[in-house]
Amino acid sequence: LLGTLALVLVGAWLAWVMGRQGRAISWGELDEEIVIRKGRLFRSLVSVPYGRLQYVDIQSGPLARAHGIASCEIHTASPESGGSLPGLPVAEAEALRGRLAARGEAQRAGL
């Protein structure tokens, strides 16, 4: 009985933490770069200049596809300088991918 209660409490706490962490993901498309902010407890801020973008990937597993969400992965030459935006609606992820790819091409053409 105590083991079951502990398991339920830990599960509820994990669901609460994961929900807060998920809502703490945001991004902004600036003139020269995309800025990704994540986390409430452990915060990170990633700034990726459009000129450094190599490609933008959209990933969606079976469970994510069933819920209509995808993850947008931003890749650069350096693995540390890329970023990801998980949990986006598929249409929004595809639109973001198109915008980032176009801005990356425009920035590289201007270099």
Beta strands, then each sheet from edge to edge (+ up, - down):
strand 1: 26-29
strand 2: 33-38
strand 3: 44-49
strand 4: 55-59
strand 5: 69-75
strand 6: 83-89
sheet 1: 1+ 2- 3+
sheet 2: 4+ 5- 6+
end
